[in-house]
Amino acid sequence: NETQQGNEDLINDLKFLLSPLMSPLLVSDQQLIQLPKILLFTTEFYILRDEGFIFASRLNSLNKTIYHHHFSNAFHGAHVFLYGPLRFEIAHEMIEHTAQIIRNHL
């Protein structure tokens, strides 16, 4: 709407949100093609879960080597809960899966 004026300072302050440094989805195909093999994990309970799937699909369409595994019973950051009262078995599964991919493919 031409009658509305935005807060120019706020707009300038938030320009960084459109930077490729904020999201791999904002990186150009030319830059993505240059990446080495990629290990990508997504978890079911994460606000950016779908973006992970979109990123994996985009890499596949560029014929990049990608090892994508989705943990359907995990939440973002679960891999750090290896020990103590907040220990989760899924954390050990995530670490083991990571190690297996690295040993076998990277």
Contacts in CASP RR format, 6 or more apart in sequence:
PFRMAT RR
TARGET T0000
AUTHOR 0000-0000-0000
METHOD contacts of the structure
MODEL  1
NETQQGNEDLINDLKFLLSPLMSPLLVSDQQLIQLPKILLFTTEFYILRD
EGFIFASRLNSLNKTIYHHHFSNAFHGAHVFLYGPLRFEIAHEMIEHTAQ
IIRNHL
16 22 0 8 1.000
18 26 0 8 1.000
19 26 0 8 1.000
20 26 0 8 1.000
20 27 0 8 1.000
20 28 0 8 1.000
20 31 0 8 1.000
23 51 0 8 1.000
24 32 0 8 1.000
24 55 0 8 1.000
25 51 0 8 1.000
25 54 0 8 1.000
25 55 0 8 1.000
25 58 0 8 1.000
29 58 0 8 1.000
29 62 0 8 1.000
32 58 0 8 1.000
32 59 0 8 1.000
32 62 0 8 1.000
32 64 0 8 1.000
33 62 0 8 1.000
33 64 0 8 1.000
35 59 0 8 1.000
35 64 0 8 1.000
37 64 0 8 1.000
37 65 0 8 1.000
37 66 0 8 1.000
37 67 0 8 1.000
37 105 0 8 1.000
37 106 0 8 1.000
38 59 0 8 1.000
38 64 0 8 1.000
38 65 0 8 1.000
38 66 0 8 1.000
38 67 0 8 1.000
39 66 0 8 1.000
39 67 0 8 1.000
39 98 0 8 1.000
39 101 0 8 1.000
39 102 0 8 1.000
39 106 0 8 1.000
40 52 0 8 1.000
40 55 0 8 1.000
40 56 0 8 1.000
40 59 0 8 1.000
40 66 0 8 1.000
40 67 0 8 1.000
40 68 0 8 1.000
40 69 0 8 1.000
41 68 0 8 1.000
41 69 0 8 1.000
41 70 0 8 1.000
41 71 0 8 1.000
41 94 0 8 1.000
41 97 0 8 1.000
41 98 0 8 1.000
42 49 0 8 1.000
42 52 0 8 1.000
42 53 0 8 1.000
42 56 0 8 1.000
42 68 0 8 1.000
42 69 0 8 1.000
42 70 0 8 1.000
42 71 0 8 1.000
43 49 0 8 1.000
43 70 0 8 1.000
43 71 0 8 1.000
43 74 0 8 1.000
43 75 0 8 1.000
43 76 0 8 1.000
43 77 0 8 1.000
43 78 0 8 1.000
44 70 0 8 1.000
44 71 0 8 1.000
44 72 0 8 1.000
44 73 0 8 1.000
44 74 0 8 1.000
44 75 0 8 1.000
45 74 0 8 1.000
45 75 0 8 1.000
45 76 0 8 1.000
46 75 0 8 1.000
46 76 0 8 1.000
47 76 0 8 1.000
48 76 0 8 1.000
53 70 0 8 1.000
56 66 0 8 1.000
56 68 0 8 1.000
59 66 0 8 1.000
60 66 0 8 1.000
67 101 0 8 1.000
67 105 0 8 1.000
67 106 0 8 1.000
69 97 0 8 1.000
69 101 0 8 1.000
71 78 0 8 1.000
71 90 0 8 1.000
71 93 0 8 1.000
71 94 0 8 1.000
73 90 0 8 1.000
74 90 0 8 1.000
74 94 0 8 1.000
78 88 0 8 1.000
78 90 0 8 1.000
78 91 0 8 1.000
78 94 0 8 1.000
79 91 0 8 1.000
79 94 0 8 1.000
79 95 0 8 1.000
79 98 0 8 1.000
80 91 0 8 1.000
81 87 0 8 1.000
81 88 0 8 1.000
81 91 0 8 1.000
82 91 0 8 1.000
82 92 0 8 1.000
82 95 0 8 1.000
END
